[in-house]
Amino acid sequence: MEPSAIIAAVLSVVNTSRLIVHLFQRQMQRNRARRQRKLREDMNSERGTDLSQSMGPRPVEIMVAMGHVDPVEWRFWARETSTDWWDRIVLQVWDESQWLRNFRMRKGTFLELCELLSPALKRKDTRMRAALTIQKRVAIALWKLATPDSYRSVANQFGVGKSTVEVAVMQVAHAIVDLLLSKVVTLGDVQVIIDGFSAMGFPNCGGAIDGTHIPILGPEHQGSQYINRKGYFSMVLQALVDHKGHFTNINVGWPGKVHDARVFKNSGLFRRLQEGVYFPDRKITVGDVEMPTVILGDPAYPLMPWLMKPYTGALDTEKELFNYRLSKCRMVVECAFGRLKGRWRSLLTRSDLSQTNIPIVIAACCVLHNLYESKGETFMAGWEVEANRLAADYAQPDTRAIRRSQRDALRIREALKASFQSERGDQ
């Protein structure tokens, strides 16, 4: 073939290739424009709900930091190729012990929880793809709360994006607080509680109170307010529990620098106890002193006619006996905190959530604690060992304080002390 013919053939091929590329690019542009129009139509027809809302006081008190809950996107989607582990292994193969170890509950309880939360978590599919199921979202949130794993690690476990895990945690936490908090964290039958504490050695007692510090990352603003006496950033959870260690009142959101006594005095629980409206009027007579239903606290709390705390300083035999009785009953709140953090180990490591979202997650964990305890879910011994290992990095601050006591409270405590000693002498 002549050189001129070869050149002509090559130019013809090149021109044809350019035409094909040009036509392909035009088709790609048309397809892209068509997808964008469909996406806009879907977004306009099925826009997600905005989570931004002011957090006011709730029937069962939970104090959240001032401001608004961070807005998050409600609609997110499963990766079509990443469902095998969840759909075919966890849901179909795992036995009860595997469910308990990883989700802190049996499968039956998990399904019940999903049903309870479904009114707040239902999402619709679109023509593009199927929404992530309620069960998978709840599972992702529980896995993240139960472990100190990173968002990326949980995302890889479930085959979803990191942002999907972040959104799932807050969606499920909000659903738990909105739908279950006022039903699950509640006082219940006061007489049953009084009888329970009485069997443990303290009469006319309606609960034990304490505070615990939850580690957090340093906030961008007012960070120094969150540094507690042990030198790390934290948020305070105050809780009142019954004789079985169920939370009956919670208050969460105060910075770690704030003393337990101040948190308590600024809580709705303190106001209702002071006004005498929290417990029904069940007064008893001890010696020649009239005693209302009381709660028990450590030395950080103020001595009140309705709040008994231990003697401090030099102790004689009678005072030691009083302190023993009180301490034995007050231990239920410390055990409740231990079981709470043992189940939800994310509370033992520094949370990277915002100041307004952390209280929601802590409150949700308290609700789940009560649900699991009431369902008789097993608390595995290994969880406490792991919790103690993680907690060693964030020791609880010493909040002991000596404060002026009211005269009536002193008389009640003295009468109880004499009564305990008298009972001991009769034995």
Buried (B, 14 or more C-beta within 10 A) or exposed (E): EEEEEEEEEEEEEEEEEEEEEEEEEEEEEEEEEEEEEEEEEBEEEBEEEEBEEEBEEBEBBBBBBEEEBEEBBBBBBBEEEBBEEBBEEBBEEBEEEEBBBBBBBBBEBBEBBBEBBBEBBEBEEBEEEEBBBBBBBBBBBBBBBBBBBBBEBBBBBBBBBBEBBBBBBBBBBBBBBBBBBBEBBBBEEBEEBBEBBBEBBBBBBBBBBBBBBBBBBEBEEEEEEBBBBBEBBBBBBBBBBBBBBBBBBBBBBBBBBBBBBEBBBEBBBBEBBBEBEBBEEEEEEBBEBBBBBBBBBBBBBBBBBBBBBBBEEEEEEBBEBBBEBBBBBBBBBBEBBBBBBBBBBBBBBBBEBBBBBBBBBBBBBBBBBBBBBEEEBBBBEEBBEBBEEBBEEBEBBEBEBEEEEEEBBEBBBBBBBBBBBEEEEEE
